[in-house]
């Protein structure tokens, strides 16, 4: 029961973070108009958030490493709440950009510390599934939180959408405080030793795979609203429905990815990345009709998020001597990929190649990630992640 409550509280936090991370994709045209910038420029809000996660992940993890994990996770969600309030009140584009940076600082450390907590409350052969259970909140956000925030933003204004997300932060703080034990303060981290672990070739290959897999996802996801508007002639209502379908795909893929990773980390990684590359290559054809778009986005969502549990476990195993820092930095690697994908997607739009070229950028990134995963493969059975008590 205690493990279930802990995983549920972590999933609530993932739901809140997923809502604030992904809702700007559906609101990109509305936000661009509201702050009077172009859609590619508004897309930099996604890149700014991703860069903030990447930079904040190691700093926040080391900063809070001596705190009990409950206290650290609650403090990180306080940063989340403040950042969303500032976003709701931002008077212009620059202040909104800075507010998104502040919001992003909690992200990597929350998922990094949270993944170690999730792995520590279950048997060793269920650790990937436990991590997937926490990330389930992120995928469910795309079924409920993101479409609701998109609808609120379209009908009542994007500021209210950010304000509502701040309320989710307060709910998460209460859930974490009630579900997790206080825990003990950790020892002072040996920063040099832990950083040395992160530059091992196996860890770098695993993180590189994370970057490219995430980049493939966000090359399309960042611009999904204008892509659907242009290629599918979608109405705002269909865009909201498409976000729900993507969330369904994310949820299915997350669950399947966790189970496949418990079976074989390398096999799961290679299979899912190959599926993602193939799906994105044919998406421009599928997006020409609403039925094709609906089917294609569910399959794409499953492949795009199915990669999360295996690559997270690959990094945590490769860096077993520094699991919290490696886990957090790998979440930063996800967001480096987010920034890369968003930037490349915006580039092909700005160059006039058309919205049909956006999924092909993702296909190329996924294929590159498949190559890295192939280089980093090795015969192994699932190994336990080095964890300590809560």
C-alpha positions as CSV (number, residue, x, y, z in Angstrom):
1,X,0.0,0.0,0.0
2,X,2.8,2.4,0.9
3,X,4.5,1.8,-2.4
4,X,1.2,2.4,-4.3
5,X,0.6,5.7,-2.5
6,X,4.2,6.8,-3.2
7,X,3.9,6.0,-6.9
8,X,0.5,7.7,-7.0
9,X,1.9,10.9,-5.5
10,X,4.8,10.9,-7.9
11,X,2.4,10.4,-10.8
12,X,0.3,13.4,-9.6
13,X,3.5,15.5,-9.8
14,X,4.3,14.1,-13.3
15,X,0.7,15.0,-14.3
16,X,1.2,18.6,-13.2
17,X,4.6,18.9,-14.9
18,X,3.3,17.2,-18.1
19,X,0.4,19.7,-18.3
20,X,2.6,22.7,-18.1
21,X,5.3,21.2,-20.4
22,X,3.0,20.1,-23.2
23,X,0.0,22.5,-23.1
24,X,1.9,25.3,-25.0
25,X,2.0,23.0,-28.1
26,X,-1.7,23.2,-28.5
27,X,-1.8,26.9,-27.6
28,X,1.2,28.0,-29.7
29,X,-0.9,30.0,-32.2
30,X,-2.9,31.6,-29.3
31,X,0.2,32.5,-27.3
32,X,2.0,33.8,-30.4
33,X,-0.9,36.2,-31.1
34,X,-1.2,37.2,-27.5
35,X,2.5,38.3,-27.2
36,X,2.7,39.4,-30.8
37,X,5.4,37.1,-32.2
38,X,5.5,34.6,-35.0
39,X,4.7,30.9,-34.4
40,X,8.4,29.8,-34.8
41,X,9.4,32.5,-32.3
42,X,6.7,31.3,-29.9
43,X,8.1,27.8,-30.4
44,X,11.2,29.1,-28.7
45,X,9.2,29.0,-25.4
46,X,9.4,25.2,-25.8
47,X,13.1,25.3,-26.4
48,X,13.6,27.7,-23.5
49,X,11.8,25.3,-21.1
50,X,13.8,22.4,-22.4
51,X,17.1,24.2,-22.0
52,X,16.1,25.2,-18.4
53,X,15.4,21.6,-17.6
54,X,18.8,20.5,-19.0
55,X,20.7,23.2,-17.1
56,X,18.7,22.9,-13.9
57,X,18.7,19.1,-13.6
58,X,22.2,18.6,-12.2
59,X,22.3,21.9,-10.3
60,X,19.0,21.3,-8.5
61,X,19.8,17.6,-7.8
62,X,23.1,18.4,-6.2
63,X,21.5,21.4,-4.3
64,X,18.8,19.2,-2.8
65,X,20.9,16.1,-2.4
66,X,21.4,16.6,1.3
67,X,17.7,17.0,1.9
68,X,15.2,14.2,2.6
69,X,13.6,13.2,-0.6
70,X,10.1,14.2,0.4
71,X,11.3,17.7,1.4
72,X,13.3,18.0,-1.8
73,X,10.4,17.0,-4.0
74,X,8.0,19.4,-2.3
75,X,10.4,22.2,-2.6
76,X,10.8,21.5,-6.3
77,X,7.1,21.6,-6.8
78,X,7.0,25.0,-5.1
79,X,9.4,26.3,-7.8
80,X,7.0,24.8,-10.3
81,X,4.0,26.6,-8.8
82,X,5.8,30.0,-8.6
83,X,7.0,29.7,-12.2
84,X,3.5,29.0,-13.5
85,X,2.0,32.0,-11.6
86,X,4.7,34.2,-13.1
87,X,3.8,32.8,-16.6
88,X,0.2,33.7,-16.1
89,X,1.1,37.2,-15.1
90,X,3.8,37.8,-17.8
91,X,3.3,41.1,-19.5
92,X,5.1,40.2,-22.7
93,X,7.2,37.6,-24.6
94,X,10.5,38.2,-22.8
95,X,9.0,37.9,-19.4
96,X,7.0,34.8,-20.4
97,X,10.2,33.3,-21.7
98,X,11.9,33.9,-18.4
99,X,9.0,32.6,-16.4
100,X,9.1,29.4,-18.4
101,X,12.8,29.1,-17.6
102,X,12.0,29.4,-13.9
103,X,9.2,26.8,-14.2
104,X,11.5,24.4,-15.9
105,X,14.1,24.4,-13.1
106,X,12.2,21.8,-11.1
107,X,11.6,19.4,-13.9
108,X,14.8,17.4,-14.2
109,X,15.4,17.0,-10.5
110,X,11.8,16.1,-9.8
111,X,11.8,13.2,-12.3
112,X,15.4,12.2,-11.5
113,X,14.9,12.0,-7.7
114,X,11.4,10.6,-8.3
115,X,12.6,7.8,-10.5
116,X,15.1,6.7,-7.8
117,X,12.3,6.8,-5.2
118,X,10.0,4.8,-7.5
119,X,12.6,2.2,-8.1
120,X,13.3,1.9,-4.4
121,X,9.8,1.0,-3.3
122,X,9.4,-2.1,-5.6
123,X,11.2,-5.4,-6.2
124,X,14.3,-5.2,-8.4
125,X,12.6,-7.0,-11.3
126,X,9.8,-4.4,-11.4
127,X,11.9,-1.2,-11.3
128,X,11.3,-0.2,-15.0
129,X,7.6,-0.7,-14.5
130,X,7.7,1.4,-11.3
131,X,9.4,4.2,-13.2
132,X,6.8,3.9,-16.0
133,X,4.1,4.2,-13.3
134,X,5.5,7.6,-12.3
135,X,5.7,8.7,-15.9
136,X,2.2,7.5,-16.4
137,X,1.1,10.8,-14.8
138,X,3.0,12.6,-17.6
139,X,1.1,10.6,-20.3
140,X,-2.3,10.9,-18.6
141,X,-1.7,14.7,-18.6
142,X,-1.9,14.5,-22.4
143,X,-5.3,12.8,-22.2
144,X,-6.8,15.1,-19.5
145,X,-4.6,18.0,-18.4
146,X,-3.3,19.2,-21.8
147,X,-6.6,19.1,-23.7
148,X,-8.3,20.9,-20.8
149,X,-5.6,23.5,-20.7
150,X,-5.8,23.9,-24.4
151,X,-9.5,24.4,-24.3
152,X,-9.2,26.9,-21.5
153,X,-6.5,28.7,-23.3
154,X,-8.4,28.9,-26.6
155,X,-11.7,29.9,-25.0
156,X,-10.7,32.0,-21.9
157,X,-7.1,32.9,-22.6
158,X,-3.7,31.3,-22.2
159,X,-3.0,33.1,-18.9
160,X,-5.8,31.3,-17.2
161,X,-4.4,28.0,-18.4
162,X,-1.1,28.7,-16.7
163,X,-2.9,29.9,-13.6
164,X,-4.8,26.6,-13.4
165,X,-1.6,24.6,-13.8
166,X,-0.2,26.5,-10.7
167,X,-3.1,25.0,-8.7
168,X,-2.0,21.5,-9.8
169,X,1.4,22.4,-8.2
170,X,-0.3,23.0,-4.9
171,X,-2.2,19.8,-5.0
172,X,1.0,17.9,-5.8
173,X,2.8,19.4,-2.8
174,X,0.1,18.2,-0.5
175,X,0.0,14.7,-2.1
176,X,3.8,14.3,-1.8
177,X,3.8,15.5,1.8
178,X,1.1,13.0,2.8
179,X,2.3,9.9,0.8
180,X,6.1,10.0,1.3
181,X,7.9,9.4,4.6
182,X,10.1,12.2,5.8
183,X,13.3,10.5,5.0
184,X,16.7,11.3,6.2
185,X,19.1,13.9,5.0
186,X,21.7,12.5,2.6
187,X,25.5,12.8,2.8
188,X,27.3,15.6,1.2
189,X,27.7,14.6,-2.5
190,X,31.1,13.9,-4.0
191,X,30.5,16.1,-7.0
192,X,33.7,15.2,-8.7
193,X,33.1,11.5,-8.4
194,X,29.5,11.7,-9.5
195,X,30.3,13.9,-12.5
196,X,33.1,11.4,-13.5
197,X,30.5,8.7,-13.6
198,X,28.4,10.7,-16.1
199,X,31.2,10.9,-18.7
200,X,31.7,7.2,-19.0
201,X,31.2,6.1,-22.6
202,X,28.3,3.8,-21.8
203,X,26.5,6.6,-20.0
204,X,27.2,9.1,-22.8
205,X,25.9,6.7,-25.4
206,X,22.7,6.1,-23.4
207,X,22.1,9.8,-22.9
208,X,22.8,10.4,-26.6
209,X,20.1,7.9,-27.4
210,X,17.8,9.8,-25.1
211,X,18.5,13.1,-26.8
212,X,17.8,11.8,-30.3
213,X,14.7,9.9,-29.3
214,X,13.2,12.9,-27.5
215,X,14.2,15.2,-30.4
216,X,12.2,13.0,-32.8
217,X,9.1,13.4,-30.6
218,X,9.3,17.1,-30.2
219,X,10.2,17.9,-33.8
220,X,6.5,17.2,-34.5
221,X,4.8,17.7,-31.1
222,X,6.0,21.3,-30.7
223,X,4.2,22.2,-34.0
224,X,1.4,19.7,-33.9
225,X,-1.4,22.4,-33.9
226,X,-0.2,24.3,-37.0
227,X,0.8,21.0,-38.7
228,X,-2.8,19.7,-38.2
229,X,-4.3,23.0,-39.3
230,X,-2.2,23.0,-42.5
231,X,-2.1,19.4,-43.6
232,X,-5.4,18.1,-42.1
233,X,-7.4,21.3,-42.4
234,X,-8.2,20.7,-38.7
235,X,-10.6,22.8,-36.7
236,X,-9.7,23.9,-33.1
237,X,-12.0,21.1,-31.9
238,X,-10.1,18.4,-33.9
239,X,-6.8,19.8,-32.6
240,X,-8.1,19.3,-29.1
241,X,-9.2,15.8,-30.0
242,X,-5.9,15.0,-31.6
243,X,-4.1,16.0,-28.3
244,X,-6.3,13.5,-26.5
245,X,-5.4,10.8,-29.0
246,X,-1.7,11.6,-28.7
247,X,-2.1,11.3,-24.9
248,X,-3.8,7.9,-25.4
249,X,-0.8,6.9,-27.5
250,X,1.6,8.2,-24.9
251,X,-0.1,6.2,-22.1
252,X,-0.2,3.0,-24.1
253,X,3.5,3.4,-25.1
254,X,4.6,4.2,-21.6
255,X,3.1,1.0,-20.2
256,X,4.3,-1.1,-23.1
257,X,7.8,0.5,-22.9
258,X,8.1,-0.3,-19.2
259,X,7.1,-4.0,-19.7
260,X,9.4,-4.4,-22.6
261,X,12.3,-2.8,-20.7
262,X,11.8,-5.2,-17.8
263,X,12.2,-7.9,-20.5
264,X,15.2,-6.4,-22.4
265,X,16.5,-2.9,-22.2
266,X,18.4,-3.1,-25.5
267,X,15.6,-5.0,-27.3
268,X,13.0,-2.5,-26.2
269,X,15.1,0.5,-27.2
270,X,15.9,-0.8,-30.7
271,X,12.3,-1.9,-31.4
272,X,10.6,1.3,-30.3
273,X,13.1,3.6,-32.0
274,X,12.7,1.7,-35.3
275,X,8.9,2.0,-35.0
276,X,9.1,5.7,-34.2
277,X,11.3,6.4,-37.3
278,X,9.1,4.4,-39.6
279,X,5.9,6.0,-38.3
280,X,7.2,9.5,-38.6
281,X,8.4,8.8,-42.2
282,X,4.8,8.0,-43.3
283,X,3.0,10.6,-41.2
284,X,2.8,13.3,-43.9
285,X,0.7,10.9,-45.9
286,X,-1.5,9.9,-43.0
287,X,-2.1,13.5,-41.9
288,X,-3.9,14.3,-45.2
289,X,-7.2,12.9,-43.7
290,X,-8.7,13.1,-40.3
291,X,-9.0,9.4,-40.0
292,X,-5.4,8.9,-41.0
293,X,-4.3,11.6,-38.6
294,X,-6.2,10.0,-35.7
295,X,-4.7,6.6,-36.3
296,X,-1.2,7.9,-37.1
297,X,-1.0,10.1,-34.0
298,X,-2.0,7.3,-31.7
299,X,0.7,5.0,-33.1
300,X,3.2,7.9,-33.2
301,X,2.4,8.8,-29.6
302,X,2.9,5.2,-28.4
303,X,6.3,4.9,-30.1
304,X,7.4,8.4,-29.0
305,X,6.7,7.9,-25.3
306,X,7.4,4.1,-25.3
307,X,11.1,5.0,-25.4
308,X,11.0,6.8,-22.1
309,X,11.2,3.9,-19.6
310,X,13.9,1.9,-21.4
311,X,16.3,4.9,-21.9
312,X,15.8,6.1,-18.4
313,X,16.6,2.6,-17.0
314,X,19.6,2.3,-19.4
315,X,21.2,5.5,-18.0
316,X,20.4,4.6,-14.3
317,X,22.0,1.2,-14.8
318,X,25.0,2.5,-16.6
319,X,25.6,5.2,-13.9
320,X,24.6,3.0,-10.9
321,X,27.2,4.8,-8.7
322,X,25.4,8.1,-9.1
323,X,21.7,7.1,-9.9
324,X,20.0,10.3,-8.7
325,X,22.3,12.7,-10.6
326,X,22.4,10.5,-13.7
327,X,18.6,10.1,-13.6
328,X,18.1,13.9,-13.3
329,X,20.7,14.6,-16.0
330,X,19.0,12.1,-18.3
331,X,15.7,14.0,-17.9
332,X,17.8,17.1,-18.9
333,X,18.9,15.0,-21.9
334,X,15.2,14.4,-22.8
335,X,14.8,18.2,-22.8
336,X,17.9,18.8,-24.7
337,X,16.3,16.6,-27.3
338,X,13.1,18.6,-26.9
339,X,15.0,21.8,-27.7
340,X,16.8,20.2,-30.6
341,X,13.6,18.9,-32.1
342,X,11.7,22.1,-31.6
343,X,14.5,24.1,-33.1
344,X,14.9,21.8,-36.2
345,X,11.2,21.7,-36.7
346,X,11.0,25.5,-36.6
347,X,14.0,25.7,-38.9
348,X,12.3,23.7,-41.7
349,X,9.2,25.8,-41.3
350,X,11.2,29.1,-41.5
351,X,13.1,27.8,-44.6
352,X,9.8,27.4,-46.4
353,X,9.9,23.6,-46.7
354,X,6.4,23.3,-45.4
355,X,4.8,21.6,-42.5
356,X,4.9,18.2,-44.2
357,X,8.7,18.3,-43.7
358,X,8.4,18.4,-39.9
359,X,7.7,14.7,-39.3
360,X,10.6,13.8,-41.6
361,X,12.9,15.7,-39.3
362,X,11.7,13.5,-36.5
363,X,12.2,10.4,-38.6
364,X,15.8,11.3,-39.2
365,X,16.4,12.0,-35.5
366,X,14.8,8.7,-34.5
367,X,16.9,6.8,-37.1
368,X,20.0,8.5,-35.7
369,X,19.0,7.4,-32.1
370,X,18.5,3.9,-33.4
371,X,22.1,3.9,-34.6
372,X,23.4,5.1,-31.2
373,X,21.4,2.5,-29.4
374,X,22.8,-0.2,-31.7
375,X,26.3,1.0,-30.8
376,X,25.6,1.0,-27.1
377,X,23.9,-2.4,-27.0
378,X,25.3,-5.3,-25.0
379,X,24.1,-8.6,-23.7
380,X,22.8,-8.2,-20.2
381,X,19.9,-9.1,-18.0
382,X,18.1,-6.4,-16.1
383,X,20.3,-5.1,-13.3
384,X,19.1,-3.4,-10.2
385,X,19.4,0.3,-9.9
386,X,21.5,1.5,-6.9
387,X,18.9,3.0,-4.5
388,X,18.9,4.1,-0.9
389,X,16.1,4.5,1.5
390,X,13.6,7.2,1.2
